[in-house]
Amino acid sequence: MKLQPRMSALAAVLGGVLVMAQPGYAADKRVTYSEHVAPILQANCISCHKPAGKNIGSLVAPMSLTTYEETRPWARAIARKVKAREMPPWFADAPKGVFSNERGLTDKEIETIVAWVDAGAPGGDLSKAPVAPPNTEAESGGYSLGTPDLIVKMPQPYFVTDDAQDVQGTFHTKITEEQLPQDVLVRAWEFRAGTYVAGKDTVHHMCGGLRPPGFVENPADDAEGEGAAGLSMGCIAGGAEPALLPEGFGMELKKGSTITFNMHYYKQAGAGTGYWNQAEVGFYFAKGPVTYKVHSKSIGTTGFEIPPHKVNYRIGAAETLKKDTLYLAYWPHAHLRATAARYTATYPDGRKEVLLDVPRYDQGWQITYKYKQPKLLPKGTRIDVEMLFDNSADRGAKRGFNPNLTIRNGPRTQDEMMLGFVSYAELEPGQEVPTPLQQQQE
Ligand code: HEC
């Protein structure tokens, strides 16, 4: 509150200078932060661009855009990023309007921001600017869905040494009777990779697995990493967000289960770069009855070879649904060479529908595409997942890889992956699809 007078004074100075610099700009038509721009930023940007950041995998937005004072120095960068449609981050072209976490600005909103920046980014009457809502994530220890009902951590902190650069490790934590005395159904889980150095999470990515009691361990699993360690709970990397399942949906968490943390630490080696890490996962229990049990799996392949210098190298995988199935979310996962991902349904009658089209895949943004309303796909539907890879010198120079190698499946960032994760619930005989489903809004 004490900032207010200072801010207005600053705005008055800036505003005054800018008006003089733009004499042709009619005062009453002037686009201002308070009236026109703040509402756009608040609706589309500050979920990430706010103090204390947001848990989106290992990415934390570099600056806060909740007030005029914070926003003004970034005006030019903002205009550039929104014009290029790089902010807010969203990579799917189709379908539109069906995903709850869809981001994007309308042409009009982009024009408004650009006009504002061209006019010198005036503040307007700052007392009328909308006030950003409080950051509730900061209060719940960085968890974006609120305080979890159960937190499970890696068994002990792990030290990533100074000379380490690209380290993999799998850690297991058995949930104790005390922590979880009975089986529960969870509506959400959220990973916290847990090591922040200079505001950046230094964990490159991590994957979580769930092993119910009695799960027979396959020693090869840990080596394989992603998605292998029991039931996959997915992975987080930059840009990933946790998902709250719709009302009536839940994942089984049995007492005595073991959580696996498959960690991938990636940094420059050097004196003083070592750090401790102890990742954790927070579970949110379902409060009401659960009708639909949710699982996740990947439609993908590990048996591929991407030749050196190959551009648009296509890798596909497919699966036919054995039961009527509700799809809840997609998470295409690949590494540096991946340029596009697409999921297509071919219905039993031959009709095709693109379920997700990501024409510019960017491994730096591991986005999960979450349906507002789960998508019903009948038994017999074939799901195809295709990805394109670019092993060219051009892309290698930009992304930091060697294009002279044949690339196979592997856990290191320099290897590739081709995994089309889906989270889904199969309908049991006689089970109906509730419409409209109650969907938790973010
Ligand atoms: C999902 C989270 C998220 C949302 C929503 C988001 N950003 Fe960002 N933004 C980031 C992250 C993370 C970075 C840093 C990484 C990068 O640049 O790719 C970033 C970078 C930027 C940068 C570049 C900063 C620099 O250092 O040059 C600008 C400008 C920006 N965002 C503006 C916006 C605007 C304007 C919006 C809304 C229209 C927006 N962002 C929405 C997460 C987000």
Boltz pocket constraint, residues with backbone or C-beta under 6 A from the ligand:
constraints:
  - pocket:
      binder: B
      contacts: [[A, 40], [A, 41], [A, 44], [A, 45], [A, 46], [A, 47], [A, 48], [A, 49], [A, 56], [A, 59], [A, 60], [A, 61], [A, 62], [A, 74], [A, 77], [A, 78], [A, 81], [A, 82], [A, 87], [A, 88], [A, 89], [A, 103], [A, 105]]
      max_distance: 6.0
